[in-house]
Amino acid sequence: MDFGLKNRRALVMGGTKGLGRSIADALAEEGAALTISGRDQGRLDEAAAALRAKGAASAIGVVADVASGEAMDRLAEAAVAAMGGVDILVLNHRGPPQCTASEMTEAQLVEWFQHIVVSPIRIANKLLPAMRARGWGRIIVVGSTGMQQPIPNLALSNTLRASIWAWLKTMSG
């Protein structure tokens, strides 16, 4: 299927496995250039080679930990350097541990707020001005139904993903 993404430039966070990899595969099959991130360079290199074989205009892997704002800055800079810009940003990362609302601690909230809210917003804010200047760009947030309706025993995820969902809805409005 042709979605008109040939030669678009996509940055897919968490692009070596799971939903992130599936998204990267689909973008590769459309002929997009890709930068994927993850925490293991070997897996990133393997995934990038597979993405090029699927039809990606180009594909590289960049180690980046969503727990670090500075790593998000380096990831954005590496993607722009490799592809000349980013047209599609896919915000995707692993989720926090299971817990009930009464088990959730302040330390967990602070730690996972960085992963799920602060770092994704930071990288989006870094890339968004150029998207606006070009008059084309997409930001895709991978989450769960807990963004809209709480899931039992996923209190951290429910709480924090609702925050990123609200930010995304505010940005698009």
Backbone bond lengths (Angstrom), bond angles and torsions (degrees), N, CA, C in turn:
res aa  C-N    CA-C-N  psi(-1)  N-CA   C-N-CA  omega(-1)  CA-C   N-CA-C  phi
1 M - - - 1.445 - - 1.526 108.15 -
2 D 1.302 117.85 137.71 1.461 121.85 -178.29 1.524 109.81 -103.49
3 F 1.334 115.10 109.70 1.462 120.66 178.41 1.524 111.68 -96.50
4 G 1.323 118.01 9.00 1.457 121.22 179.63 1.518 113.20 71.87
5 L 1.328 116.85 32.06 1.463 120.86 -177.61 1.523 113.40 -104.74
6 K 1.342 117.42 4.07 1.461 120.60 178.75 1.527 108.88 -57.23
7 N 1.310 114.82 129.53 1.463 123.84 179.78 1.527 114.39 68.66
8 R 1.327 118.58 6.27 1.466 119.71 168.32 1.518 106.44 -71.57
9 R 1.317 115.96 156.91 1.464 121.45 -175.76 1.522 109.03 -113.99
10 A 1.326 115.59 119.32 1.464 120.58 -174.84 1.518 111.91 -119.58
11 L 1.309 114.99 137.62 1.454 123.10 171.47 1.522 106.70 -110.49
12 V 1.333 116.31 116.53 1.459 122.15 -178.83 1.520 108.72 -114.15
13 M 1.322 116.00 110.08 1.454 120.49 176.41 1.526 108.79 -74.84
14 G 1.326 116.01 142.62 1.460 120.15 -179.11 1.515 111.42 63.63
15 G 1.324 116.73 43.28 1.457 121.70 -171.73 1.512 117.06 -90.39
16 T 1.343 118.71 12.36 1.463 119.13 -178.40 1.514 114.05 -96.98
17 K 1.330 118.14 -15.95 1.464 120.37 -178.73 1.525 110.04 -157.43
18 G 1.312 115.23 169.65 1.462 121.17 174.79 1.519 113.78 62.87
19 L 1.319 114.99 -146.21 1.468 120.68 -177.68 1.524 112.19 -62.38
20 G 1.328 116.90 -38.24 1.460 119.56 179.06 1.514 111.79 -60.97
21 R 1.321 116.74 -43.23 1.463 120.41 178.74 1.522 110.96 -66.11
22 S 1.336 117.29 -40.29 1.462 120.18 178.05 1.523 111.21 -61.44
23 I 1.316 116.24 -40.54 1.470 120.25 177.41 1.525 109.76 -65.33
24 A 1.335 116.98 -45.41 1.467 120.44 178.86 1.524 110.92 -60.66
25 D 1.342 117.46 -41.29 1.467 120.98 177.28 1.527 110.92 -58.65
26 A 1.325 116.21 -46.84 1.471 120.39 -178.78 1.527 111.12 -63.35
27 L 1.323 116.85 -40.56 1.469 120.22 178.28 1.527 110.84 -67.09
28 A 1.323 117.20 -38.36 1.465 121.11 177.31 1.523 110.58 -61.73
29 E 1.318 116.73 -44.69 1.466 121.11 179.81 1.526 111.70 -63.11
30 E 1.332 116.80 -23.40 1.463 121.55 176.25 1.530 112.46 -85.03
31 G 1.347 116.82 -7.73 1.459 120.79 178.45 1.518 114.63 89.74
32 A 1.330 117.41 16.80 1.457 120.79 177.84 1.528 110.37 -73.85
33 A 1.314 116.16 154.73 1.465 122.04 168.60 1.518 106.50 -84.61
34 L 1.324 116.93 141.84 1.460 120.01 -173.60 1.518 113.28 -130.63
35 T 1.316 114.20 141.34 1.453 122.96 161.94 1.514 104.40 -120.98
36 I 1.331 116.09 127.17 1.457 120.50 177.33 1.516 108.67 -117.17
37 S 1.312 116.05 151.94 1.463 119.78 177.37 1.515 110.15 -122.61
38 G 1.308 114.31 161.24 1.446 123.52 178.02 1.514 107.83 -177.76
39 R 1.321 116.20 -169.77 1.460 119.59 -175.78 1.521 113.80 -107.64
40 D 1.341 118.26 -1.69 1.461 121.78 -176.24 1.528 109.96 -130.19
41 Q 1.335 116.82 113.71 1.469 120.33 -175.21 1.520 111.97 -62.08
42 G 1.333 118.41 -37.59 1.461 120.52 178.75 1.521 111.88 -59.88
43 R 1.328 116.69 -46.64 1.471 120.40 177.79 1.528 111.21 -64.88
44 L 1.332 116.27 -37.86 1.462 120.23 178.06 1.526 110.95 -62.90
45 D 1.325 117.18 -43.48 1.462 120.83 179.98 1.530 111.09 -63.43
46 E 1.341 116.45 -43.25 1.476 120.70 177.65 1.529 110.91 -62.16
47 A 1.327 116.53 -45.43 1.465 120.44 -179.33 1.528 110.58 -64.61
48 A 1.331 117.55 -42.54 1.467 120.84 179.85 1.526 110.86 -61.13
49 A 1.331 117.09 -42.16 1.473 120.21 177.84 1.526 110.72 -62.79
50 A 1.312 117.18 -42.69 1.468 120.99 178.73 1.528 111.02 -64.79
51 L 1.322 117.16 -36.67 1.469 120.68 179.19 1.534 110.93 -67.76
52 R 1.316 116.58 -39.79 1.468 119.51 176.37 1.525 109.59 -63.21
53 A 1.334 117.35 -39.83 1.472 121.60 178.79 1.531 111.37 -64.97
54 K 1.314 117.50 -28.60 1.472 121.75 179.23 1.526 112.35 -80.12
55 G 1.339 117.10 -10.61 1.452 119.33 177.99 1.512 116.69 121.13
56 A 1.327 117.74 3.60 1.468 119.88 177.81 1.526 109.59 -59.06
57 A 1.323 116.89 137.74 1.459 121.36 176.98 1.531 109.97 -58.43
58 S 1.315 116.37 -36.06 1.459 124.64 173.01 1.517 105.96 -162.36
59 A 1.323 116.62 161.51 1.462 120.35 177.30 1.513 109.39 -157.60
60 I 1.329 114.97 129.15 1.459 121.29 174.90 1.518 108.33 -132.89
61 G 1.323 115.55 158.42 1.450 122.07 175.85 1.506 110.70 -116.38
62 V 1.329 116.34 136.71 1.458 122.61 -179.34 1.523 108.61 -126.61
63 V 1.329 116.28 125.01 1.464 119.87 176.35 1.528 108.33 -69.19
64 A 1.322 115.80 128.62 1.467 120.63 178.14 1.519 108.82 -157.23
65 D 1.313 116.04 131.84 1.462 122.63 178.47 1.524 108.61 -103.50
66 V 1.312 116.53 119.47 1.462 122.06 -177.62 1.533 112.09 -62.89
67 A 1.315 117.90 -12.22 1.462 121.02 177.12 1.528 112.04 -73.76
68 S 1.322 117.37 -10.76 1.465 122.03 -175.48 1.521 111.73 -118.38
69 G 1.314 115.99 120.51 1.458 120.38 175.71 1.516 111.91 -61.99
70 E 1.317 116.56 -38.78 1.463 120.53 179.12 1.529 110.50 -64.30
71 A 1.322 116.86 -36.60 1.469 120.04 176.70 1.520 110.67 -64.62
72 M 1.322 117.24 -34.58 1.467 120.50 177.27 1.523 110.29 -66.44
73 D 1.322 116.88 -39.55 1.470 120.44 176.77 1.525 110.12 -61.90
74 R 1.345 117.03 -46.60 1.468 120.89 -179.87 1.528 111.06 -63.80
75 L 1.330 117.25 -37.65 1.464 121.15 178.29 1.524 110.24 -63.68
76 A 1.309 117.41 -47.16 1.466 120.70 179.04 1.527 110.47 -60.40
77 E 1.320 116.63 -44.92 1.467 120.93 -179.59 1.527 111.31 -64.15
78 A 1.326 117.32 -40.84 1.467 120.72 179.00 1.523 111.41 -65.24
79 A 1.323 116.92 -40.39 1.469 120.57 179.16 1.521 110.65 -64.99
80 V 1.307 117.12 -44.25 1.471 120.68 179.09 1.522 110.05 -64.41
81 A 1.321 117.65 -42.63 1.465 120.93 179.37 1.530 110.99 -63.43
82 A 1.327 117.23 -41.39 1.468 120.89 -176.65 1.519 112.90 -74.11
83 M 1.324 117.04 -36.80 1.467 120.01 -171.67 1.523 113.58 -113.60
84 G 1.323 117.69 -7.25 1.462 120.39 -178.11 1.517 113.53 83.90
85 G 1.313 117.76 4.25 1.455 123.08 179.29 1.519 109.60 151.46
86 V 1.313 116.03 174.30 1.459 122.43 177.72 1.518 108.09 -129.27
87 D 1.329 115.61 123.46 1.466 121.73 177.33 1.526 111.81 -98.12
88 I 1.327 116.25 -31.00 1.463 122.31 -176.68 1.521 107.83 -129.47
89 L 1.320 116.40 123.21 1.459 122.38 177.10 1.517 108.09 -114.56
90 V 1.322 115.99 121.28 1.469 121.35 178.16 1.526 107.41 -107.84
91 L 1.325 115.48 110.84 1.457 122.53 178.93 1.519 108.53 -88.62
92 N 1.308 116.21 105.87 1.454 122.71 -174.05 1.522 108.40 -143.84
93 H 1.318 116.74 136.96 1.462 121.65 -179.94 1.517 108.95 -164.57
94 R 1.313 115.93 167.19 1.465 120.01 178.58 1.522 110.04 -68.90
95 G 1.307 115.18 162.12 1.455 120.67 -179.17 1.515 112.71 -98.17
96 P 1.321 115.96 169.00 1.463 121.18 -179.37 1.528 111.53 -77.16
97 P 1.318 116.50 170.41 1.466 119.49 179.21 1.534 111.46 -67.96
98 Q 1.307 114.53 156.67 1.456 120.23 176.78 1.522 110.39 -68.67
99 C 1.326 115.71 145.01 1.458 122.03 171.50 1.522 108.48 -170.69
100 T 1.315 115.43 160.43 1.463 119.93 173.88 1.522 108.23 -86.45
101 A 1.305 116.52 169.33 1.466 120.54 179.47 1.530 110.95 -60.87
102 S 1.310 117.95 -37.92 1.472 120.24 -179.00 1.536 112.22 -75.78
103 E 1.306 118.39 -19.46 1.471 121.93 177.89 1.527 112.90 -87.38
104 M 1.309 117.88 -17.25 1.457 123.02 -176.41 1.538 109.46 -63.93
105 T 1.334 116.78 133.00 1.466 120.13 179.69 1.524 110.59 -107.46
106 E 1.307 115.04 159.88 1.465 120.01 177.32 1.528 110.44 -62.33
107 A 1.309 117.30 -39.29 1.468 120.51 179.48 1.527 110.63 -61.68
108 Q 1.337 117.50 -41.64 1.464 120.42 177.19 1.525 110.91 -64.07
109 L 1.319 116.55 -42.11 1.465 119.74 179.11 1.526 111.34 -59.14
110 V 1.312 116.06 -45.63 1.468 120.32 -179.37 1.525 110.40 -65.10
111 E 1.330 117.32 -47.73 1.465 121.13 -179.59 1.524 111.32 -58.89
112 W 1.306 117.04 -50.46 1.461 120.62 -174.25 1.526 112.80 -79.77
113 F 1.332 118.47 -20.34 1.463 121.06 173.41 1.532 109.30 -61.48
114 Q 1.332 116.09 -38.39 1.475 120.57 176.22 1.524 110.46 -61.71
115 H 1.335 117.72 -47.44 1.465 122.15 -178.07 1.529 112.40 -64.29
116 I 1.311 116.34 -47.54 1.465 121.04 -166.49 1.523 113.25 -94.36
117 V 1.338 116.90 -26.80 1.465 119.26 -175.52 1.532 112.05 -117.50
118 V 1.318 117.50 -58.88 1.473 120.68 -170.60 1.528 112.36 -64.63
119 S 1.324 118.11 -53.58 1.469 119.78 -176.88 1.520 113.09 -64.19
120 P 1.340 119.86 -44.00 1.467 118.43 176.19 1.532 112.95 -60.59
121 I 1.316 117.50 -41.13 1.470 119.49 178.09 1.529 109.98 -66.17
122 R 1.318 116.88 -39.13 1.471 120.83 -179.87 1.528 111.05 -59.80
123 I 1.334 117.93 -49.46 1.465 119.63 -178.32 1.527 110.85 -68.61
124 A 1.314 117.25 -36.97 1.471 119.89 177.63 1.524 110.29 -63.01
125 N 1.315 117.47 -44.95 1.465 120.68 179.81 1.523 111.85 -64.20
126 K 1.311 116.60 -28.23 1.473 120.21 178.11 1.530 110.89 -72.76
127 L 1.343 116.96 -35.95 1.464 121.14 -175.47 1.530 114.19 -94.93
128 L 1.298 117.29 -22.68 1.461 121.81 -175.39 1.536 115.15 -61.63
129 P 1.328 120.57 -40.95 1.472 118.80 -179.38 1.534 113.46 -56.87
130 A 1.321 117.97 -40.52 1.470 120.43 179.61 1.529 110.58 -69.24
131 M 1.329 117.59 -36.74 1.469 120.18 176.04 1.524 109.68 -60.71
132 R 1.303 115.93 -45.69 1.473 119.93 179.78 1.526 111.09 -63.64
133 A 1.328 116.27 -41.30 1.465 120.17 -179.63 1.529 111.16 -63.03
134 R 1.333 117.59 -35.38 1.470 121.81 178.36 1.524 111.96 -80.46
135 G 1.331 116.72 -14.95 1.458 120.25 -179.01 1.515 113.76 77.03
136 W 1.355 117.39 18.01 1.458 120.95 178.69 1.516 109.30 -156.88
137 G 1.310 116.46 132.46 1.453 121.64 175.77 1.510 110.53 179.06
138 R 1.322 115.11 155.81 1.459 121.69 -179.91 1.517 108.99 -137.93
139 I 1.329 116.31 136.80 1.452 122.26 172.02 1.523 106.21 -120.57
140 I 1.322 115.25 122.39 1.461 122.01 -178.13 1.528 107.80 -116.18
141 V 1.323 116.21 127.15 1.458 121.13 178.17 1.520 108.15 -107.45
142 V 1.333 116.37 123.42 1.456 121.82 174.94 1.522 106.79 -91.79
143 G 1.303 116.55 126.52 1.461 120.28 -178.04 1.513 110.36 -144.29
144 S 1.298 115.09 -136.02 1.459 120.67 178.79 1.519 108.88 -151.62
145 T 1.306 115.23 172.49 1.467 118.92 177.79 1.524 111.28 -65.19
146 G 1.336 116.68 -16.52 1.459 120.98 176.06 1.518 112.80 -63.35
147 M 1.321 117.40 -12.91 1.463 120.72 175.64 1.530 110.30 -66.26
148 Q 1.309 116.15 -30.28 1.464 120.97 -176.48 1.517 112.71 -111.21
149 Q 1.321 116.70 -35.04 1.462 121.38 -178.48 1.523 108.10 -135.29
150 P 1.329 118.65 116.44 1.466 120.42 -176.69 1.529 113.59 -53.25
151 I 1.325 114.43 141.68 1.462 122.90 177.44 1.529 107.21 -104.45
152 P 1.330 118.30 130.51 1.472 119.70 -179.84 1.536 111.62 -53.90
153 N 1.311 116.13 140.44 1.470 125.16 176.23 1.525 114.17 67.29
154 L 1.315 117.71 13.91 1.466 121.17 175.24 1.535 110.05 -122.83
155 A 1.315 116.31 47.95 1.461 121.17 -174.34 1.527 113.48 -59.42
156 L 1.332 117.38 -43.66 1.470 119.28 178.33 1.521 110.77 -61.83
157 S 1.309 116.93 -49.29 1.455 121.16 -179.83 1.530 110.69 -60.57
158 N 1.320 117.17 -48.27 1.461 121.09 -179.77 1.524 111.39 -56.53
159 T 1.322 116.18 -46.80 1.460 122.03 -176.30 1.520 111.57 -65.65
160 L 1.328 116.42 -48.28 1.458 120.16 -172.95 1.527 112.98 -81.65
161 R 1.307 117.86 -36.63 1.472 119.24 177.46 1.524 111.17 -67.18
162 A 1.327 116.72 -29.90 1.468 119.18 174.17 1.528 110.12 -63.27
163 S 1.324 116.81 -33.56 1.470 120.70 177.84 1.519 111.55 -65.54
164 I 1.331 117.32 -47.00 1.466 119.59 -179.37 1.523 110.19 -67.88
165 W 1.332 116.43 -35.31 1.474 120.66 176.30 1.529 109.97 -61.57
166 A 1.322 117.43 -45.09 1.465 121.11 179.52 1.531 110.66 -63.22
167 W 1.333 116.63 -40.53 1.475 119.74 177.59 1.529 110.51 -61.77
168 L 1.328 115.86 -46.11 1.468 120.39 -179.18 1.528 110.92 -61.37
169 K 1.327 116.41 -45.35 1.470 120.71 179.55 1.548 110.05 -63.24
170 T 1.323 116.57 -38.54 1.462 120.41 178.67 1.532 110.77 -65.74
171 M 1.348 115.80 -41.45 1.472 119.80 179.01 1.512 111.85 -63.91
172 S 1.310 116.82 -36.71 1.473 119.76 -175.15 1.517 112.35 -82.91
173 G 1.307 117.55 -12.01 1.466 121.17 -175.51 1.491 115.51 -83.89
